[in-house]
Amino acid sequence: MRAFKVSIAIVAIVFAFSSKAMAHNSGCGFGGWALKNPDTLVLQVFASWLNGICGNQTFAITSGTLDCAPAGRSRAENKDLVRFVAMNMEGIAKDAANGKGETLDTLSELLEMPVANRPLFGATLQANFSSIFSKVDIQAPEVVENIAYVAQSHHLL
């Protein structure tokens, strides 16, 4: 009986520490895909648990399925996307600050964002403006990566 209690205590401690680490963002994979927007601690932990128990996250990252970007493929490597951002940096910043605009519509298309997620895109960029345009002399590839990160963390991509 004592061994059982010790085992339960160890599992509880491990779960408490691992859930804090995992709960920040369950990432992509079956858990994030199935729950779409796990925004509470309990849902984040459940989504992370699903990813772990199903063993699908590595495959999803490699194959680019279940809301994961394929491994080794950075959005900043998309030359058309980077070129568009570089040529329209001021317009993108203005539209992102307003939460809407033509440059954001075009950007969502270049990001191959699902049509259903596009209405939230502008509001999400507006709410995360300072993390997208994080410095005065920011370059287009970094803006692309920041936008992709924000969009992915809000399950828009």
N, C-alpha and C positions, 0 to 999 in steps of 0.2 A: 504494500500500500504506500509505503514511504517513497519507493522508486517511482510509482505512478505520479505522486504529488510533485516530486522533483522534475519529472519529465514534463508535466503540465506547466510548471513554473518556467522551465527553460524554453518551451515552445512559446509561451506568452511573452517572455522577454525578447526572444528572437523576432517574433511577429511585431512587437511594438516598435523595435528599432528598424526592422526592414520595411514596415508599413510607412514609417516617416520618410524613409529614403525613396520608396517607390511611389508614395502617394503624391509627391509633388507633380508628377506627370506620368501617367501610365504608359505613355508612348503609343506607338502604333501596334498593330497586331489585332488578334481577335477580340480581346477585351475592350480596347478603345473603339474598334469598329462596331462591335455589338451594342455598346452603350452610347455611342455617338458623341456625347459630351459629358463624360463623368466629372461633374464639377464639385462634388462633395468628397470629403475624405473617405467615407465608406465606399462610394462608387469608384473612386480612384484605386483603392486597395483591392476591391473586387475585380476591376479591370486588369490590374497587375497580376492578381492571382490567376485570372483566366488565361492571361498571356503565358504565365509560367506553367500552369497545369496542362495547357493544350500544346505547349512546346512549339508554337507557331511563329513567334516573333522573328527569329533568325531567318526563317524561310520568307516571311513577309517582307523583311527589309531587303533581302537579296533579290526577290522577284518583283518588288514594287507593288505588292498586293496589300489588301487590308489596311488602306490608308498610310502605307509606308512608302517613302521615296526609295528607289533602288540604291543599294550601297555604291559608294564611289561616284555617284552622279550628283553633282552640286548644281543648284539652280543657276549659280553664277557661271557655270560652264555653258549655259544656253546663250549663245552669242546674240541671237535676235532679241532675247529678253534684256540682256545687259545693254545692248545698243539702244533699245527703246528707252530704258531707264536713263541712260546717259544723255540722250537727246531731249528727254522730257523731265529732267530732274526737278526743275522749278515747278512745272505744272503738276507733277506727282505730289510734291510737297504741299502745294496749295490745296489740291483736291483731298489729300490725306488729312490735312488740317480741318477741312470742311466736312469730311466724311462722305463725299460724293463727287462725281465728275467724270468727264469723258476719258481722261487718262487712266482712272481707276477701272473703268469698264474695259478698256483695251488691255490693261495690265492683268485683269482677272482672266481674260481670254488667253493671253500669252502664258499665264501660269497654269492653263488647262484646268481651271477651277470648275467644279461641278456647278451647273447653272443654278441649282437650288441654293447654293451657298453664296452666290454673288451679292444678293441684297445686304447681307451682313458684313461683307468685305470692307466697305467704306467705313462703317461704324467701328469695326475692329481696328482698322488702321488709325482712325481718329483717336481712339482710346489708347493706342500704343505708339503714338507719334514720336514721343521722345526716345523710345527704344529703337525705332526704325531710323530716324535721322539723329543718331546719337552724338554726332560731332559736326562742327561747322564745315570742315573740309572732307566730308565723307564722299567716298567714290561709289560709282554705280554698282560694281559687284557686291560691295558690302551692303548697300541698300537692298539689292535683290535678295541676298541671304537673310537680312533682317526681316524683310516682308514675308519671305517664305517661312521663316521660323515662327513669326507671329501667326500667320495663316494656319500652319500645321498645328501649333499649340492650341488653337481655337477650333481645330477639326474642320477647317474650311477647305483644305487641300486633300 
